[in-house]
């Protein structure tokens, strides 16, 4: 029911919503939980394992019971009703276990942003606001993040005053003042859920959380903040903890602080007649505020011999009976609380039972930072101890539970954090900042009270969401378990979406009771990120659909599409695979393209090759250390093929090195390995040879490359570049020239990956389509794709790294001993070539294979054996097929393979098991076409 006055909701507007098929109304400022309570809805969920009725238990993200499914405007599963802001048109339902994902794609956007600050303050309660206020006074860059829609924390649910005004008003004014400062950013509805190394924290902001269909379409639903802070102040507050007694899971059993919040912040009375069960003075404030709001508070049952005199007097003034030295033994009722049984033997009628077993500092983020905890006997809970990171903990998060103490603690922490973030960063030496004033209320010492003794613990619940009881914990300890980590997994306590926020320390205390050891000896389970559940959509951000694995296309892509190319994915690139003409299948198209390259002239888009600028006085020495052959001796204007090996001597990548100037080389890599090669180079440069004066820059996407191939390529190029001498004498193999090609300034290289006369024309990417169009407009050139390129290079025995190699192949195994320098004193992988295993005579070698049937195309990956019959396994595998094609130039099929030395002699017959039959093959040289290389120069 709703109070006649009070609360922080806007009564001038009515919001309509539906829950479990029933229509209700609420107001702006409500949560779904407060609106349900105002409408008299007590049962909001059914427990997962036992099917027991459950009601609203808390008022924040620690809620273990009221987990709901949002149905409209867009389905969202497993949300605590206490954190769902009410909006007009909301449709939700209770859950008994798993939620339901939407059948349709989520139309919402999800963003991410990186931010840097001097001081990050997590939590906008009294301590957090005071800390942000003090840090901002120094001119520091401050970010204040809080999961609530409005700042204030505990002040929003209390009647306390700060600086002579209601606490909620002081919080609002303080936040407005902070937001008015240019170096301060206040993030509302923002949950910091992860704390990682070097003060890197991650948060999620609910930007239009539940504004409904009226939300602007251009706004993201959630935004992930990745924050790097010089100093962090954790003012994350504390969670009130329950006490285990019979029936403590019934609807109507609620944390005392939560009931106070509903009455004071939302103007909602969670019940008509209440009993308060406590072991600390904090619950008396809830009893007094609820009595003032109109709830009939029948009694305060205090496990201690006596409460503080201040609160005892205030309770008695309101006619509240104090039953000290007693405990609640059971809550009874049919579907909700109706009777509360007391250890004195009394039985009180009540529909609301408020519980407070004490307060647990929210130490989750502190623990994630690498911080250690210690058990504080005085307040009966775990508090932060030490951390290796630049972090301060303030207020209730470190066990300071009085309002004046929180304000003073936060002010000091904020000032220290700003000072420690360092002068010279816009941060002044901290000046004295006034500590906000609040009345000091004397309180008696709390009692760490966890469990009401009983003969049967089957209804004493420890973890409400997992239906874990004291009896379950006792079964675990009875089975011999002693570690709380093991008991957590045995019972599942603390593994639900709330991550044990209310049950964690209580479970440890129950384990300690069962084992007869102090709670301090056991500690608690590990706090891991995320602090609150985070949607996968938020973590993915815009990296979904077409953006999940971004497709890279060359500057010529539109032409390829318009001319009917089919594509294959190479790394992240879409490369033209082949260009079928009407009536052609892949085989026919590839054979036609191959003939054009061998007999006429053809062109391929080679823009995807990795390109890395290596610049600096030591560039030559750097490349000498990485490549197996010598690069520093390369003359300006020349090109050299090179191979990189890993430290174990196995081939890592290959490509060309072009010397553009004395201190400038351009390295090309395989398409799929471009990023890996750049990373490899940077790793060696930064960690092993940092003294080398070299800079590396990826320029893959800055250049478009057209490979012009075939006996007629010289005439085509001469027509496009009249000023370029294209004859062998004027343009030798493995050199480059600058020229205007089709009116575009270009770098032309005499390189061939096909064995034919070939030129690679490189132009700035924005001129790529112009060049390609000019080449095609000659009417003499056939475009070819990657499949044809594979056939052409395989005919010449040119290996492709990653296809003809598998991480266990050396240059020697590929028949490329010539590429391994014998002059250089060292290079990455050189010493490994001297290993006994690398020098074995029976290592696999690259060979060619000719199937006996010239029409059989061997499947790539097919094993090779020596026997002509199918024997019983195991069968010695002599090698495997790495590449296999049909060749127009050879007039038959052929393959490349890696075959064990001694078994791969030329002319030897081997067998390839294919589909239950053995295909005879003859071993031949891996160079099957033009072994003399006569066609290279036309």
DRENSERO-224580 format. One record per residue (C-alpha): residue in one letter; x, y, z. Coordinates in steps of 0.02 Angstrom, whole numbers, padded with zeros to 5 digits, always signed. Layout:
BEGIN
AXYZ
...
This chain:
BEGIN
X+00000+00000+00000
X+00054+00179-00034
X+00080+00307+00103
X-00026+00462+00098
X+00129+00571+00104
X+00316+00556+00089
X+00422+00460-00035
X+00522+00517-00186
X+00400+00464-00322
X+00306+00582-00437
X+00122+00563-00388
X+00065+00681-00526
X+00087+00545-00658
X+00017+00370-00663
X+00110+00227-00748
X+00017+00071-00801
X+00102-00097-00799
X+00059-00282-00799
X+00133-00418-00689
X+00087-00601-00702
X-00063-00555-00808
X-00134-00427-00685
X-00145-00241-00720
X-00073-00119-00593
X-00022+00062-00579
X+00129+00151-00510
X+00220+00317-00524
X+00383+00384-00598
X+00522+00351-00474
X+00454+00179-00428
X+00545+00018-00456
X+00444-00132-00508
X+00468-00198-00331
X+00403-00041-00244
X+00256-00032-00364
X+00211-00214-00331
X+00218-00186-00143
X+00110-00031-00162
X-00018-00138-00255
X-00019-00269-00119
X+00074-00402-00220
X+00170-00505-00092
X+00216-00662-00188
X+00329-00620-00336
X+00424-00781-00368
X+00433-00967-00337
X+00592-01045-00271
X+00696-01144-00394
X+00715-01313-00311
X+00577-01325-00181
X+00440-01225-00266
X+00409-01120-00111
X+00327-00947-00124
X+00448-00802-00115
X+00422-00616-00088
X+00524-00458-00105
X+00670-00470+00016
X+00778-00317-00015
X+00774-00149-00104
X+00931-00160-00214
X+01042-00266-00321
X+01067-00392-00181
X+00888-00456-00206
X+00887-00649-00204
X+00701-00682-00229
X+00611-00561-00344
X+00692-00607-00509
X+00574-00569-00654
X+00557-00585-00841
X+00523-00426-00938
X+00407-00464-01085
X+00375-00294-01164
X+00432-00189-01251
X+00576-00311-01272
X+00607-00474-01179
X+00743-00469-01046
X+00767-00616-00928
X+00825-00631-00748
X+00812-00451-00687
X+00790-00410-00502
X+00624-00318-00482
X+00713-00205-00358
X+00822-00132-00496
X+00693-00120-00636
X+00635+00060-00653
X+00449+00068-00684
X+00389+00135-00850
X+00221+00148-00934
X+00176-00010-01028
X+00296-00126-00937
X+00243-00308-00946
X+00333-00429-00831
X+00311-00597-00750
X+00382-00696-00606
X+00511-00832-00634
X+00543-01001-00560
X+00716-01034-00627
X+00779-00991-00800
X+00722-00842-00900
X+00679-00838-01084
X+00779-00754-01220
X+00693-00657-01357
X+00648-00752-01515
X+00682-00599-01622
X+00848-00505-01639
X+00872-00367-01510
X+00841-00201-01600
X+00932-00100-01468
X+01106-00028-01486
X+01246-00059-01362
X+01394+00058-01349
X+01565+00061-01267
X+01679+00203-01216
X+01853+00219-01142
X+01882+00348-01006
X+02030+00407-00903
X+02027+00500-00739
X+02132+00548-00590
X+02006+00482-00464
X+01866+00358-00490
X+01740+00354-00349
X+01628+00201-00350
X+01466+00231-00255
X+01368+00392-00231
X+01311+00366-00053
X+01365+00485+00085
X+01547+00424+00083
X+01559+00424-00107
X+01482+00597-00127
X+01598+00666+00007
X+01748+00584-00078
X+01703+00652-00251
X+01671+00824-00177
X+01842+00827-00093
X+01935+00761-00246
X+01847+00883-00363
X+01897+01029-00252
X+02079+00999-00305
X+02040+01013-00490
X+02068+00827-00517
X+01978+00736-00656
X+01845+00640-00562
X+01721+00507-00615
X+01583+00464-00493
X+01486+00306-00537
X+01332+00238-00449
X+01204+00105-00497
X+01054+00207-00437
X+00956+00330-00548
X+00991+00465-00420
X+01137+00489-00301
X+01122+00471-00115
X+01136+00287-00076
X+01072+00252+00099
X+01019+00433+00118
X+00877+00402-00005
X+00798+00276+00112
X+00819+00364+00279
X+00758+00516+00375
X+00936+00573+00416
X+00992+00752+00386
X+01157+00818+00318
X+01209+00998+00341
X+01038+01035+00412
X+00935+00972+00262
X+00860+00802+00223
X+00996+00684+00166
X+00916+00652-00004
X+00910+00840-00039
X+01091+00861+00012
X+01141+00718-00103
X+01046+00792-00251
X+01123+00965-00224
X+01298+00892-00206
X+01279+00793-00367
X+01218+00946-00462
X+01369+01043-00398
X+01486+00906-00456
X+01406+00895-00627
X+01432+01081-00649
X+01621+01061-00639
X+01710+01032-00806
X+01829+00898-00740
X+01694+00794-00656
X+01583+00663-00735
X+01438+00587-00638
X+01378+00420-00707
X+01205+00372-00647
X+01129+00199-00672
X+01308+00137-00690
X+01367-00021-00605
X+01555-00047-00591
X+01564-00236-00606
X+01748-00276-00629
X+01913-00218-00555
X+02070-00275-00647
X+02257-00242-00645
X+02330-00067-00652
X+02170+00017-00592
X+02072-00037-00744
X+01887-00049-00702
X+01738-00093-00811
X+01562-00029-00785
X+01395-00042-00874
X+01279+00107-00889
X+01093+00078-00917
X+01067+00230-01026
X+00881+00216-01064
X+00843+00078-00942
X+00659+00039-00957
X+00601+00205-01028
X+00490+00098-01136
X+00433+00125-01314
X+00453+00314-01298
X+00641+00296-01282
X+00735+00384-01423
X+00784+00259-01557
X+00959+00333-01576
X+01006+00301-01395
X+01096+00144-01339
X+01009+00038-01208
X+01172+00003-01117
X+01348+00070-01127
X+01506-00015-01063
X+01633+00101-00984
X+01815+00046-00981
X+01896+00160-00856
X+02080+00184-00815
X+02104+00280-00653
X+02258+00343-00563
X+02172+00316-00396
X+02010+00229-00349
X+01897+00263-00200
X+01777+00121-00164
X+01626+00187-00071
X+01517+00039-00114
X+01420+00034+00050
X+01360-00122+00139
X+01227-00256+00122
X+01116-00300+00267
X+01123-00484+00305
X+00985-00603+00360
X+00975-00725+00505
X+00936-00909+00480
X+00777-00964+00569
X+00629-01074+00526
X+00523-01001+00387
X+00641-00856+00351
X+00601-00870+00165
X+00413-00834+00175
X+00342-00682+00084
X+00333-00545+00214
X+00507-00580+00282
X+00613-00432+00229
X+00776-00349+00273
X+00743-00207+00395
X+00840-00077+00295
X+00743-00123+00138
X+00576-00095+00225
X+00639+00074+00286
X+00687+00118+00106
X+00517+00072+00038
X+00430+00178+00169
X+00545+00329+00161
X+00602+00334-00021
X+00450+00263-00111
X+00311+00301+00012
X+00261+00118+00015
X+00211+00021+00170
X+00270-00159+00145
X+00149-00220+00279
X+00021-00168+00410
X+00086-00251+00567
X+00270-00286+00589
X+00392-00375+00703
X+00575-00326+00696
X+00710-00457+00732
X+00884-00385+00756
X+01052-00397+00838
X+01106-00216+00808
X+01038-00039+00831
X+01017-00009+00644
X+00851-00101+00639
X+00780+00016+00772
X+00792+00160+00647
X+00687+00055+00527
X+00561+00017+00664
X+00545+00202+00711
X+00527+00262+00530
X+00399+00128+00490
X+00299+00169+00646
X+00302+00353+00596
X+00241+00303+00423
X+00090+00213+00494
X+00146+00032+00515
X+00094-00051+00678
X+00261-00112+00745
X+00214-00245+00871
X+00386-00276+00943
X+00572-00268+00918
X+00650-00436+00960
X+00833-00404+01002
X+00955-00548+01026
X+01064-00434+01132
X+01035-00405+01319
X+01002-00221+01286
X+01000-00098+01140
X+01072+00077+01140
X+00974+00195+01252
X+00943+00321+01113
X+00850+00198+01002
X+00766+00109+01145
X+00692+00275+01202
X+00633+00321+01027
X+00552+00150+01005
X+00463+00160+01172
X+00399+00334+01130
X+00303+00253+00987
X+00233+00113+01095
X+00346-00021+01022
X+00376-00167+01140
X+00558-00215+01162
X+00593-00401+01186
X+00779-00403+01226
X+00879-00561+01249
X+00759-00656+01138
X+00755-00717+00959
X+00626-00759+00828
X+00616-00947+00817
X+00498-00960+00669
X+00391-00867+00544
X+00227-00955+00505
X+00093-00928+00376
X+00002-01000+00228
X+00095-00927+00079
X+00152-00773+00177
X+00194-00722+00355
X+00048-00715+00475
X+00124-00766+00641
X+00295-00738+00719
X+00352-00855+00858
X+00470-00790+00992
X+00593-00886+01101
X+00497-00821+01253
X+00351-00929+01198
X+00250-00783+01134
X+00167-00786+00964
X+00135-00620+00880
X+00016-00586+00737
X+00106-00494+00597
X+00110-00487+00408
X+00286-00414+00403
X+00444-00479+00486
X+00596-00367+00471
X+00766-00446+00497
X+00938-00373+00526
X+01084-00486+00570
X+01209-00347+00540
X+01295-00268+00391
X+01423-00339+00270
X+01536-00212+00182
X+01527-00230-00007
X+01705-00288-00032
X+01681-00372-00200
X+01776-00245-00305
X+01910-00227-00172
X+01938-00415-00176
X+01943-00413-00366
X+02081-00283-00355
X+02187-00412-00267
X+02143-00348-00094
X+02143-00458+00060
X+02008-00461+00193
X+02010-00480+00381
X+01873-00524+00503
X+01828-00382+00621
X+01764-00457+00783
X+01694-00290+00843
X+01567-00277+00703
X+01561-00462+00657
X+01603-00452+00473
X+01742-00452+00344
X+01823-00286+00305
X+01959-00233+00180
X+02137-00257+00236
X+02274-00226+00107
X+02282-00208-00083
X+02426-00197-00204
X+02333-00070-00311
X+02307+00118-00291
X+02140+00105-00202
X+02057+00177-00047
X+01900+00109+00035
X+01784+00229+00124
X+01627+00226+00229
X+01520+00073+00257
X+01626-00022+00130
X+01764-00028+00261
X+01652-00051+00412
X+01611+00130+00457
X+01423+00122+00484
X+01380+00291+00560
X+01328+00435+00447
X+01452+00562+00520
X+01588+00430+00508
X+01548+00396+00324
X+01551+00582+00280
X+01718+00609+00366
X+01793+00449+00298
X+01740+00489+00120
X+01807+00666+00129
X+01977+00606+00187
X+01986+00468+00057
X+01941+00585-00086
X+02070+00714-00034
X+02207+00583-00016
X+02165+00503-00183
X+02173+00670-00274
X+02338+00711-00191
X+02413+00542-00233
X+02360+00555-00415
X+02499+00680-00431
X+02532+00866-00460
X+02566+00915-00638
X+02409+00828-00698
X+02295+00973-00663
X+02284+00920-00482
X+02324+01047-00347
X+02388+01011-00173
X+02226+00970-00080
X+02154+01113+00017
X+02050+01084+00171
X+01874+01032+00126
X+01737+01050+00254
X+01666+00884+00310
X+01476+00882+00290
X+01390+00882+00459
X+01268+00753+00524
X+01203+00712+00697
X+01299+00580+00792
X+01185+00446+00863
X+01258+00339+01003
X+01236+00155+00973
X+01267-00003+01071
X+01388-00134+01006
X+01312-00255+00880
X+01304-00442+00907
X+01361-00558+00769
X+01208-00670+00770
X+01188-00792+00626
X+01081-00942+00668
X+00933-00978+00782
X+00964-01151+00859
X+00835-01285+00821
X+00815-01473+00814
X+00771-01469+00630
X+00859-01351+00509
X+00764-01401+00352
X+00674-01232+00343
X+00819-01121+00401
X+00869-01045+00235
X+01046-00984+00203
X+01036-00946+00015
X+00859-00900-00035
X+00888-00905-00222
X+00968-01077-00222
X+00852-01150-00088
X+01003-01195+00018
X+00963-01228+00202
X+01066-01250+00358
X+01026-01436+00343
X+01108-01437+00171
X+01265-01357+00240
X+01269-01483+00383
X+01257-01626+00258
X+01409-01552+00168
X+01512-01541+00327
X+01451-01714+00377
X+01521-01779+00213
X+01692-01717+00266
X+01699-01549+00176
X+01789-01412+00271
X+01826-01275+00143
X+01690-01146+00109
X+01740-01155-00074
X+01702-01341-00078
X+01541-01320+00020
X+01488-01182-00101
X+01501-01305-00244
X+01422-01449-00147
X+01270-01348-00096
X+01271-01215-00237
X+01257-01079-00104
X+01316-00913-00176
X+01315-00970-00357
X+01154-00885-00415
X+01139-00717-00504
X+01157-00622-00338
X+01327-00706-00309
X+01292-00730-00124
X+01274-00547-00080
X+01159-00589+00065
X+01207-00771+00088
X+01397-00773+00071
X+01456-00731+00246
X+01302-00812+00323
X+01351-00976+00238
X+01527-00961+00309
X+01456-00930+00483
X+01342-01082+00471
X+01490-01188+00414
X+01592-01121+00560
X+01449-01165+00679
X+01441-01342+00608
X+01630-01366+00622
X+01646-01279+00790
X+01776-01154+00728
X+01779-00963+00725
X+01708-00876+00572
X+01871-00781+00554
X+01961-00945+00525
X+01853-00990+00374
X+01836-00824+00283
X+01723-00821+00132
X+01720-00878-00048
X+01810-00788-00189
X+01728-00631-00259
X+01740-00633-00447
X+01684-00516-00584
X+01552-00470-00631
X+01485-00394-00471
X+01312-00388-00551
X+01253-00489-00701
X+01296-00405-00867
X+01209-00444-01030
X+01310-00523-01168
X+01239-00391-01285
X+01319-00252-01181
X+01487-00341-01178
X+01479-00369-01366
X+01427-00189-01399
X+01416-00160-01585
X+01524-00312-01621
X+01379-00420-01679
X+01299-00470-01841
X+01406-00407-01984
X+01518-00317-01860
X+01553-00471-01753
X+01691-00523-01872
X+01713-00371-01984
X+01729-00409-02168
X+01874-00323-02255
X+01859-00285-02440
X+01984-00214-02563
X+01962-00050-02657
X+01915-00154-02810
X+01775-00251-02724
X+01631-00162-02811
X+01702-00210-02982
X+01720-00392-02931
X+01538-00396-02871
X+01474-00312-03029
X+01569-00437-03137
X+01501-00593-03054
X+01647-00645-02944
X+01617-00775-02811
X+01714-00742-02651
X+01807-00839-02519
X+01857-00779-02347
X+02044-00764-02320
X+02074-00705-02145
X+01947-00564-02131
X+01962-00521-02315
X+01837-00562-02450
X+01941-00610-02600
X+01877-00652-02775
X+01880-00842-02786
X+01841-00860-02971
X+01738-00772-03105
X+01614-00894-03181
X+01540-00856-03350
X+01365-00915-03396
X+01360-01105-03400
X+01529-01126-03311
X+01554-01220-03151
X+01705-01188-03040
X+01817-01313-03129
X+01783-01241-03300
X+01805-01062-03243
X+01970-01098-03156
X+02040-01193-03306
X+01994-01047-03420
X+02077-00922-03302
X+02233-01032-03290
X+02248-01043-03479
X+02233-00853-03492
X+02376-00831-03368
X+02487-00961-03454
X+02448-00918-03636
X+02389-00736-03638
X+02371-00609-03499
X+02270-00611-03338
X+02256-00500-03185
X+02221-00530-03002
X+02177-00414-02859
X+02324-00440-02740
X+02283-00292-02626
X+02257-00405-02475
X+02441-00452-02459
X+02508-00388-02295
X+02621-00236-02313
X+02731-00167-02174
X+02844-00015-02185
X+03008-00045-02092
X+03096+00121-02072
X+03251+00176-01977
X+03440+00173-01978
X+03442-00005-01911
X+03303-00072-02024
X+03422-00183-02123
X+03499-00260-01968
X+03326-00288-01894
X+03267-00383-02049
X+03429-00485-02052
X+03387-00547-01877
X+03211-00601-01927
X+03234-00674-02102
X+03334-00829-02140
X+03424-00741-02282
X+03519-00576-02291
X+03417-00419-02319
X+03537-00280-02271
X+03637-00310-02432
X+03485-00277-02540
X+03512-00129-02657
X+03387+00014-02668
X+03271-00029-02812
X+03285-00216-02784
X+03173-00350-02710
X+03215-00511-02619
X+03108-00659-02569
X+03125-00706-02386
X+03066-00831-02256
X+03039-00802-02070
X+03055-00945-01947
X+03002-00965-01768
X+03138-00997-01638
X+03112-01184-01665
X+03165-01164-01847
X+02993-01196-01920
X+02925-01085-02058
X+02819-00943-01991
X+02788-00836-02146
X+02861-00790-02314
X+02852-00643-02432
X+02956-00511-02517
X+03065-00370-02451
X+03075-00215-02559
X+03210-00086-02526
X+03139+00087-02556
X+03283+00187-02480
X+03437+00160-02373
X+03330+00164-02215
X+03162+00111-02287
X+03103-00066-02328
X+02929-00127-02375
X+02893-00303-02315
X+02751-00405-02390
X+02671-00551-02298
X+02540-00682-02331
X+02362-00613-02323
X+02308-00710-02170
X+02469-00681-02074
X+02486-00492-02093
X+02433-00448-01915
X+02530-00594-01840
X+02690-00543-01930
X+02675-00362-01872
X+02645-00422-01695
X+02795-00540-01710
X+02906-00398-01769
X+02847-00281-01631
X+02876-00414-01499
X+03057-00440-01549
X+03087-00254-01571
X+03011-00202-01406
X+03065-00344-01293
X+03228-00415-01364
X+03310-00278-01468
X+03240-00113-01403
X+03402-00022-01446
X+03374-00044-01633
X+03316+00118-01714
X+03170+00050-01812
X+02986+00096-01833
X+02853-00022-01900
X+02692+00033-01985
X+02557-00073-02065
X+02514-00002-02237
X+02411-00148-02300
X+02256-00045-02331
X+02350+00106-02398
X+02399+00017-02560
X+02299-00071-02695
X+02395-00203-02793
X+02357-00272-02965
X+02454-00426-03020
X+02472-00427-03210
X+02522-00602-03266
X+02559-00696-03427
X+02661-00690-03588
X+02560-00540-03647
X+02579-00439-03486
X+02730-00341-03551
X+02631-00273-03699
X+02481-00226-03590
X+02592-00135-03465
X+02686-00046-03604
X+02522+00021-03669
X+02468+00082-03496
X+02639+00153-03449
X+02722+00220-03607
X+02867+00296-03511
X+02916+00132-03426
X+03049+00020-03502
X+02970-00151-03483
X+03101-00258-03572
X+03210-00379-03473
X+03363-00267-03481
X+03270-00111-03427
X+03166-00199-03296
X+03254-00354-03227
X+03166-00484-03119
X+03151-00440-02932
X+03170-00253-02957
X+03046-00110-02947
X+03018+00052-03040
X+02913+00208-03015
X+02801+00256-03162
X+02633+00326-03208
X+02518+00181-03252
X+02351+00231-03331
X+02388+00407-03272
X+02410+00352-03091
X+02578+00367-02999
X+02627+00187-02962
X+02763+00075-02895
X+02784-00070-03016
X+02874-00229-02959
X+02940-00371-03066
X+02879-00513-02954
X+02798-00675-03005
X+02699-00796-02897
X+02645-00894-03051
X+02809-00929-03139
X+02752-00826-03288
X+02810-00654-03340
X+02721-00544-03212
X+02714-00369-03140
X+02636-00309-02977
X+02571-00131-02993
X+02547-00040-02827
X+02448+00122-02816
X+02369+00217-02672
X+02209+00128-02623
X+02095+00268-02681
X+02167+00250-02857
X+02151+00061-02858
X+01983+00050-02947
X+02042+00174-03079
X+02196+00068-03117
X+02100-00096-03120
X+01968-00024-03236
X+02102+00038-03355
X+02182-00135-03357
X+02016-00218-03395
X+01968-00087-03525
X+02112-00146-03635
X+02003-00293-03681
X+02154-00408-03673
X+02152-00459-03490
X+02058-00599-03403
X+02024-00574-03216
X+02070-00723-03108
X+02040-00767-02927
X+02123-00854-02782
X+02085-01030-02842
X+02176-01000-03005
X+02318-00918-02910
X+02333-01077-02804
X+02342-01187-02960
X+02473-01078-03045
X+02588-01070-02895
X+02567-01257-02856
X+02619-01302-03034
X+02781-01209-02997
X+02801-01290-02826
X+02783-01125-02732
X+02720-01169-02557
X+02584-01072-02465
X+02622-01049-02281
X+02479-01123-02182
X+02426-01241-02322
X+02585-01330-02373
X+02658-01300-02200
X+02586-01346-02031
X+02706-01275-01903
X+02822-01427-01913
X+02908-01386-02076
X+03078-01303-02102
X+03136-01213-02260
X+03247-01366-02294
X+03093-01478-02290
X+03017-01370-02426
X+03169-01390-02537
X+03219-01210-02502
X+03390-01229-02421
X+03447-01090-02537
X+03345-00964-02438
X+03440-01002-02276
X+03597-00896-02267
X+03759-00980-02219
X+03846-00812-02200
X+03742-00729-02066
X+03802-00756-01887
X+03627-00775-01821
X+03442-00756-01855
X+03283-00814-01768
X+03279-01004-01785
X+03458-01030-01846
X+03519-01132-01698
X+03369-01248-01714
X+03428-01305-01886
X+03574-01391-01798
X+03461-01495-01686
X+03467-01682-01716
X+03280-01690-01745
X+03285-01550-01874
X+03425-01639-01969
X+03342-01810-01975
X+03350-01892-02146
X+03171-01954-02131
X+03091-01783-02105
X+02944-01746-02219
X+02991-01662-02382
X+02885-01565-02507
X+02857-01670-02663
X+02740-01677-02812
X+02615-01816-02841
X+02540-01877-03004
X+02388-01990-02982
X+02391-02140-03097
X+02218-02090-03157
X+02245-01913-03225
X+02064-01868-03188
X+02071-01905-03000
X+02084-01753-02889
X+02152-01810-02721
X+02063-01733-02570
X+02180-01615-02478
X+02235-01692-02315
X+02231-01870-02384
X+02360-01985-02301
X+02491-02078-02401
X+02541-02258-02371
X+02663-02378-02456
X+02554-02534-02464
X+02447-02576-02615
X+02317-02667-02511
X+02212-02608-02364
X+02296-02690-02214
X+02233-02699-02036
X+02272-02542-01936
X+02381-02466-01876
X+02453-02416-02044
X+02614-02313-02051
X+02571-02144-02124
X+02710-02084-02238
X+02642-01910-02273
X+02489-01813-02326
X+02424-01712-02473
X+02436-01524-02444
X+02373-01456-02611
X+02278-01540-02752
X+02213-01468-02916
X+02170-01499-03098
X+02296-01414-03213
X+02261-01342-03386
X+02448-01326-03422
X+02485-01508-03372
X+02324-01576-03447
X+02292-01680-03293
X+02274-01676-03103
X+02421-01661-02985
X+02456-01630-02802
X+02588-01569-02680
X+02623-01670-02524
X+02736-01683-02375
X+02813-01857-02378
X+02936-01936-02259
X+03115-01933-02322
X+03171-02098-02400
X+02992-02135-02451
X+02977-01983-02564
X+03107-02030-02695
X+03066-01973-02870
X+02973-02106-02969
X+02919-02204-02815
X+02740-02266-02808
X+02634-02229-02654
X+02449-02249-02619
X+02317-02128-02558
X+02165-02203-02467
X+02012-02116-02538
X+01836-02172-02500
X+01883-02351-02459
X+01997-02374-02609
X+02182-02347-02636
X+02231-02223-02771
X+02405-02256-02843
X+02514-02100-02857
X+02689-02071-02921
X+02811-01959-02828
X+02886-01822-02934
X+02974-01656-02912
X+02870-01523-02828
X+02909-01410-02978
X+02796-01485-03110
X+02788-01342-03235
X+02932-01250-03319
X+03066-01317-03201
X+03199-01217-03293
X+03107-01053-03257
X+03118-00997-03438
X+02944-00921-03440
X+02982-00800-03297
X+03055-00672-03418
X+02929-00704-03557
